[in-house]
Amino acid sequence: QVHVVESGGGLVQAGGSLRLSCAASVSILSLNAMGWYRQAPGKQRELVARITSAGSTNYGDSVKDRFTISRDNAKNTVYLQMNSLKPEDTAVYYCHAVVPAGWGPQRDSWGQGTQVTVSS
């Protein structure tokens, strides 16, 4: 079973930085993709950043040029470096992994979420 676990959230002032980590129970290169999503109060869950097994990345419009997704293959870990944080970045951030269809019935895996709060 594929599991992902997030960590690194916290309370920061506007303009500050945080680095989130997502540890997977399998090689991240064996997963089709991994991504970060967030959900703020009163808003839908939205894509923050995504990286495929080949290393291609995508970012949500609101975070592009401020956030960077990266990975450490040896540690089975994906990171989200968040710089120039704004109060509107406040949300619960979730890690997501896409599981190859050939592995079995599991399609994906969601982490439990980590709270990021940016004060003004």
N, C-alpha and C positions, 0 to 999 in steps of 0.2 A: 504494500500500500504506500502510495506517495503522500508524504506530509510536508508541509511548509510551515515555518514558524517565524514571525516577525519580531523584531526588537528595535530599540533605539528611539522611540518616540519620547516626547516630553514637552515642557513648556519653555518657550523662547520668546525673546523680544523681536519685534519687527526689524528686519535687516539682518538677523542672525542666521545661523546655519544649524542643520541637523543631518546626521547620516543614519539612515535606516538600513537594517540588515534583514535578509530573508534566507534562512538556512533550509535546504531541501534534504530529504532523506535518501535521495538518489543523485546520481551524477546529473548536474544541470545541463550538460551537453546532450544527455539522452532525452531530455524533455523538448517538446516542440517549441515551447516559448515560456517565458516567465514575464510577469508584469506586476506593476503596482497600480492599484486603484484606490480611490478615496471617496468617502461619502461624508458630506457636511450636513448639518441640520437643515431640513427643508429642501434638500437637493437630491438629485439622483446620483447614484454611483457613477463615477466617471473615470476614464483612463487617465493615468498620470504618465506612465512610461512603460514600454514593453521592449523586450529583447528576445530575438529568436535564437535557436541553437547555432545558427550561422553567424550571429553577432549583429544582425540588422536591428536598428532601434527606431522607435517611434515615440513621440511625446504629445501630450495634450497641449493645445494651443496656449493655455494659461500658464504653463510651466516651462515651455520651451525657452532655452537659453539661461534658465535659472537652475533647473534640476538636471542631473546626469545619472543615468542608470549604467551600472558596470557589474562585473562579475569576477569572482575568484573561483576558477574551476576546481582547483585542488581542495578548496574548502566547501564546495557545493553551495556557495553562497552568492546571492545577488544583492547589490547595494543600491540605495537611492541617496545620492548626495543632493541635499536641498540647500541652496544658497539664496540670499536676498529674500528671506521669507516675509510674507505679507499676512496680515490678519485673515484674508480670504483663503489662505492655505490651511486654515484650521479645519481639521477633519479627522476621521478615523481612516488610517491607511491600511490597506489589505494587500498582502502578497498573493499572487495567483500563478499556478503552474498548469500548463496544458500537457496532458498525458497522452502519449502515442496510443492510437486505437488498438494496435496489435498487442498491447500489454494485457488487456482484459476489459472489464466493464467500466472501470473508473475512467471518466472523461477528463477530469481536472481536479485540482485541489486548491482550497482557499485557506489562508491563514486566519487566525482569530482576530487580527487587527491590532494596531497600536495607535494610540491617540497622539496627535500632534496639535498643540495649541500655540498660536502665535498672538502675543499681546501687542496692543498698540501703544 
